[in-house]
Amino acid sequence: MDLATVLLLHKSSFIVGAICFSYVRWRSREPGLDLLAVGCCLLAVASTLAGMGEQGSIAVVLWTFGSFSVGVTGYSLMAMGLLRLSCRQRKWSDWILVAAALILSAIVGGMHWYEYNPARAAIFNAAAAAFLTTSGTRIVKDFFADRLPARLGLLASLSAATAFSALVVVGMIFPDHAPIEPRYAFFLLIICHFSLALFVVVLVQERAESQLRHLANTDALTGIPNRQRFLASLPGAPRNGDAFIMIDIDHFKSVNDLYGHETGDVVLVGVAQAIAAIAGKGMSLGRLGGEEFALFLGNQTEETAFAKAEEVRRAVKALVFSAGTTVISPGVSVGVALWKGAGDLQKLRDQADQALYCAKRGGRDRVQLYVHSPLLTSPGPTDSQTAGCLR
């Protein structure tokens, strides 16, 4: 393949990338896409200058030093854009990459290294490999916080581009010992540019879909899983040790009536966060509606399930909210049911509901365990006063 064709494909890969990044940036608010688009535009300009220089249509200094400085700056902006896209943050420290590109350009210009083609190509591709490596490192680091499959494709594209850039460097410095001719490595690098643009677009799309799933499964007010997500998280059939805990805020309607719905929302969010802190990652949590919440946990005994429910009750009881000069200290009634080897999850939930009803009837601000006889409660009436609730 002749050099003119390779340069045309090289320029085309960056033009396609700039168009893709600009369009996706227009459709989304993901940070870094604008820098990726600008970086691709600069690299397309650098490739154009190189092509014109090969044809002899512009001054030698303009295409040699111009293509180098513009191209290195373009790669630094692309790396900066990938950093911001990966972590979804804009940091002033990212501009160090651009500063490094400008300093390198000044050194190459001052030393006149751009006049020697192998040296210019080797330094340019070494800088590109360094910028790509920086981006790939951040992609790996942020994978644990944002586990999207497109990150793997993006990382593979960056790794391949880094490897081919390094091969170009080796070919320029050691032409007789290079494992692959620089022009072939350069051509494969062009394919990586297309792949890079593809996986950036896919990453943005996967993030949008992930956000939609999160919104669909999360209660908008409290930020915890909603009824749909909670029910979907339950196992297909109950097992020994499975426990259902139903939680209801006591006298919540009175809070709304006396202090307004804004205060009621503050109380609701505070209670939800307190329950979520107790739940942790070892159990399913959800807001079923209104002021009612539910917990589902496995490998429990009556004592441990009751203790967990009591921990929730105490945590909520410790909350204090202010409404003007008034202090609101909410309480919750809690019903607990443990699967005994009969019935399905719906029956287990019904039993927890019945226990919750008993807790409310028994004085509220208490935990009630569903048993056939007698009932374990805390604190409140004696077992004999509440045992009839579940008959």
N, C-alpha and C positions, 0 to 999 in steps of 0.2 A: 504494500500500500504506500503510495507516494505521500510526501510530507504535506502537500497542499490539502489532500483529502483528510488526513489526520487532523490538521489544524481546523478544517471546516467542521468536522465532527466534534472536536474539542470545544469550539465556540458554540456549536449548537447545543451541546449538553448543558452549558451554563445558561444559555437563553431559555431553554426549556425549564431549567431549575428556577430561574428568576420569575418566569410566568407562573409556575406552580406555587411558589412561595407567596407571590403577590396576591394570587387569587385566594389562597387559603387564609392569608392574613386579612383579606377583605371580609371573609366569611366567619372568622373566629377572632378571639382576643388573646390567643396564645402569644406570649412574648418571644422575641427572637426571630420571628418569621420575616420581619422587615429587614433585619440585619442580614439574614440569609439571602434575601432578594437582592439587596444592595451588593453584597459580596459576590454573588453570581454575575451581576451586571459588570462589576469591575473586572472579574476574571474573563468575561466575554470581550471586554474592551482590550484587555491585555493580549488575549488570543488573536484578536483582530490586528493589533499592532504588530504582533509577531508574523502574522500572515502577510501583511503589507510589507514588512521588512524583508521577508524572504523573496518577495517579488521585486524588491528594489524601488518601490514607489514612495518611500519616505526615508528621511535621514537615518543613518545607522544608529546614532546616539538616541534618537527618539524611540526607535523600536526596541533596541536592546535594553537600555536603562528604563525606558518608559514601560515596556511590557513587564520587566522585572518588578519595579516598584509598585505599579498598579496591581499586578497579579498577587504579590505577597500581601499587600493590604487587603485585597479581596479575600484571600484565604483566612486572614486574621479576623475579618468581619464575619465570615462563615463560621469560624470556630466560636466566636463570641455569641453568634446567634444560636448555635447548637447548645452552648452552655446555658443560655437563658431559657431555651425551649425545654431543656432537660429538667432543670430545677424549678422552672416557672417563676423565676425571680430576676429582677433587674438590679445588678450590682455594679457600682462604679469601678470596683476592682477588675472587672472584666475588660476594661479599656486598656489594661496592661498589655493585652495581646496586640492591640492596634499600635500601641507605643513601641512594642518590640519590633513590629513589622517596619515602622518608620525608621527606627534606629538602624535596623539591618539594611534598609535601602540606602540610608545615608552612608553607612560603612562601605557598601558595595560601590556606591557612586564615588566616594572619596578615594577609594583604592583602585578605581577603574577596573574592577574585576568583571564588570558587565561586558567589557570589550572582548573577553575570551569566552567563546560559546560554551565549551565544556564546564568551565568554572561557573558561569552564570546559571546553566541548567542544573548543575549539581547543588549549588546553594539554594536555588529556587525550590527544587523538589525536596531538599532536606528541611527547609522551612515549612513547606506544605505538610510533610510527614509529622513535624513537631506539632503543628496546629491541629492536625487530625488526631494525633495521639492524645492531646489535651482534651479534645471533645470526647473521644472514646472513653477516657478515664472517668469523666463526669457522667456519661451515659451509664457506665457500670455502677458507679457509686449511687446514683439515684434510682437504680432498678429496684432496690429493696423497698423504697417508699412509693414507687409508681410501677407496679409489675404489669406492664403491658407487653404483649407479644411483639409489637412493632419495634420495641427497644432492641430485641435480639437481632432483627433484620437490619436495623440502623447501625448497630455495633458491628455486625458482619461487614456491612458496606464500608464503614470507616476503617476497619481493620484491613480489608482488602486494599482500599485506596492507600493506606499508609504503607503497606507492603510493596505495592507497585511503585509508589513514589520513591521508596528506599531502593528498589531495583534500578530505577532510572539513575539515582545517585551513584550506585555501584558501577553501572554501565558507563557513566561519564568519567569516573575516576579510574576504573580498571577495565577499559574496553576489551582487553584480550581475555579477561577472566570472568566476565559477567555471565550469570546463569541464563540470562535472556537479553536479547537486544533491546536497547532503550526504546526504540520505536514501538516494539510490541508491548512492552510494559506500559508505555504511554497510551497505547490504544486500549489496553485493559483498564487503565485508569479512567478513561472516558466512560466505559461501561459502569464503573463504580459511581461516577457522578450522576448518571441516570438513576441508578439504584438508590443512591442517597436521597435524591428528590422524592422518589417513590415512597420510601419508608418514612420520611418526614411527614408526608401527606397522610399516610396510614396511621402514624402515631397520633396526629391531631384528631383524626376521625375516631380512633379508639378511645381517646380521652373524652371526646364529646359523647360517645355512646356510654362510657362508664359514668359520666356525670348524670346522664338521663336515667340510667339504672339506679343510681344513688338517690336521685330525687324521687323516683317512683317508689322506692322502698324505704324512704326515711320520712318520719313525721316532721313537717315543715316547722312547727313551733318548737318542739323540744329537741330535735336533732337525733332522737333515738329511732330504732326501727319501728315502722308502722305496723298495723294489724296484718296487712298482706305479707310483709317480710317475716314477721314473727311466725305466722302460721306456716309459711313455706319452709321455715328453718326446723320445724318439728320433724321427728322421725316418722317413718311410715306406720310403725306399730310400737306401742309402749313395751318397755323391758323392765325387768325387776330393778328397783331403785330409782325409776323415773319419778320425778315430783313436779307438780304444777302449783305455782304460787300466784294467787290473784290478789291484787292490791288496789285499794280504792281510797282516795283522799276524803277524809271526814269533813262534812259540812262545807264542801267546796262551793256549792251554790250560794251559800250565805256570804262567802268571801266576795264572789262576783256581785252579789246584790248590794252589799254594804260598801265595798271599796272600789267597785268598777272592774271591768273586764281586763284592763291593762294590769292592774295589781294581781288579778286572778291568773293572768298569763305568767307573771313573774313567779308566783308561787308554784304554778304548774311546772315551769321549766326547772326551778330549783329542786323540786321533789324528784323530777325525772333524772336530773343529774346525780342526785344522791343515790337513787336506786341503781343507776348505771355504774356508779363507783363501786357499789357493793357487788354488782353482778360480774364486773370484770369481763374476761374473755372466756370464762369457763361455762357460761350458761347463756341461753337465749333470752332476750329481753324485748319487749314491745309495748307500745301504747295501743291499747285496744280501742280506745275512743273516750272522749270526754276526760274524766279524771281517773280512768281505770287503766291499770298496767298489769302486765303478766310476766312471770319468770318461769322458765322450764329448765330443769337441771337433772342430771343423771347420777347414778351411783350414790344414792342417798339412803339414809335410814330415816325413820320418823323423827328421831332426835336431831340429826344433822339438818334435815329440811326445815324443821321447826326453828332451829337455832339460826339458820340463814334468814328466815322470815323475820325473826325477832331482831336480827341485826339491821334489817331494812327498816323496821318500825322505829328502832332507837335512832338510826341515822336521820330519818325524817323528823322525829320528835326534837332533835337537836337544832333544827333549822329555825332561823328567826328572820322575819321580813318586816320591814317598816312601811306603814301606810299613813303618812302624815305624822301625827303624834301617837298613833296606835301601833302596837307591835303584834304581828301575826305569827303564831307558833302552830304550824299545821300538824295534824296527826293522820295516821292511816289505819284502816282496818285491813287485816290480811287473812286470807284463807289458804290453807295448805292441804294438798291431797297427794298421797303416795300410792303408786300403782300396786295392787295386791294380786295381780295375776288374772284378773277378770275384767272384761270390757275393753273398750278402745280408748284412744286419746280424748275423744269427745266426752266419754263418760268420766274420765279422769278430770277433765276441765269442769264438768258439771259438779263433780264432788268438791273441787276447789271453790266453785261459785257458792255452793251450799255452805261450805265452811265460812266463806266471806260473809254471807248473809247472817250466819250465827254470830260472827264477830261484831257485826253492826248491831244486831239485836241485843247482844250482851253488853253493850255500853261503848262500843267503838274504841279506837286507839288500842287495839289488841290483836293478837295472833290466835287463830283458831285452826286446829288440826282436825282434818276429817278422819274420824274413826267410828266404827259402828257402835262402840260403847267402851268406856265413856269418852268424852272429848278432852284433849289437852288444850288449855287456853292460857293466855298470858297478855297482860294482867286482866283482872275483871272478875266476873261472877264465878262461882264454883262450878265444877263439872256437872253437878246435879241440876244446876239452873239452866244449863245450855245443852245438855245431852239430847233433849227432845227436839232440837233444831233439825237434826238429820234423820229423824225417824220417818 
